[in-house]
Amino acid sequence: MNDDYVATLETAVRHLCRSADAVVEGLEKWGGVPRLNAMTGSYSWDSEYIWDSWANFQWAGFLAGRLWLLSRLAQDQRYADAAMHISRQIGPVLAKNPTTFSSTGIDMYYALTLGYQMTGDKQLKEWALAGGDNFANIFDKKANAFLQIASADRIVIDTGLNLPSMLWASQWEPERATLPYRHLDTVLSVGLVREDGSSCHAAALDPGTRSVTHLFSLQGWRDDSVWARGQAWAMLGYAHGYEASGNQKYLDAAERAADWYVQNAPPDWVPRYDYFDPEREKMPYDSCAAAIATAVLFRLARWIPDKAERYRATARETLKTLIAKFLTDGGVLLHGTWGRMRHIEPGHPRLGRFPQEDVMPYGNYWIAECLFRELQSDWSPLSLNDKH
């Protein structure tokens, strides 16, 4: 890395620290659990952690994860203390209650597991393990996969995001990864990662037989197009699967998805919400898809030597663009979107303001992970298996 690039990364860390400072001040003043405002990127403060409402999800785990990483990048104990405060609100609740929707896996990993990896706090590990046990509540035995939501008849590409805590736990108890691996295998077998490496968002399940009736998209342009964040989720889920298991089929899937992503990178490096929307140039960017994919490309560059140069070059150009054009001085990653919400069931929240933009919880975490993976040679806090 040249000096100018390193200076750019260090400037970005300072921007993220400004955002973290505001969180620290808010926790000192109000306590409780921070809730992301997706219109502004700021936080309000709830009195308790909400685990069972998709419509009221706080996205606190991503904030805790960002703070854990910044505590190492900036060598600032205040950020670790704030992350620990958030994690202690989350942990007892996830350890006690059966999972009802898959996004609580975010909080389980990025708050509890990452916190344990950073601090060695055994209570965080115990909560993470118990939370993994409760996550089995949304595993559909007939479909052989985790459901997105307990009451929903669908499997989604996103869910690989929510499995790393259980994959990580399999280092000590291999059976803890049995259901996650079955899920990843099912996602491949039903075709959510296509032969050309592109992704499909979701598979609909028959209410009775639980067999797949058709593939579709909840947030992309069409059912047969490629939703940008779904492509990043495909890369991420199988990178996690490979790192935990060393299983070549998961690396092959991650590589196939990454190759498609790199081959279809736009001239300005950051994709619009969907690759095939004919009016995509008028539609929102998906900056968080770019941040997620970039973090995965850095990982794949270590695992696949003959493609390392190409993966790393794409990742670095994308990261430079995100810092220069998408990241505010206050540490908020702008120009994100929930996507074109389609096929929404009664009672399910219609997220976002498409075609207006939103500030996405994913991007605000993954920009920190990208910086961590570039500026820190030791990735062990993020490792799912020290043997692979």
Secondary structure, 3 states (H helix, E strand, C coil): CCHHHHHHHHHHHHHHHHHHHHHHHHHHHHCCEEEECCCCCCEEEECCCCCCCCCCCCCHHHHHHHHHHHHHHCCCHHHHHHHHHHHHHHHHHHHHCCCCECCHHHHHHHHHHHHHHHHCCHHHHHHHHHHHHHHHHHEECCCCEECCECCCCEEEHHHHHHCHHHHHHCCCCHHHHHHHHHHHHHHHHHCCECCCCCECCEEEECCCCCCEEEEECCCCCCCCCCEHHHHHHHHHHHHHHHHHHCCHHHHHHHHHHHHHHHHCCCCCCCCECECCCCCHHHCCECHHHHHHHHHHHHHHHHHCHHHHHHHHHHHHHHHHHHHHHHECCCCCECCECCCCCCCCCCCCCCCCCCCCCECCHHHHHHHHHHHHHHHCCCCHHHCCCCCC
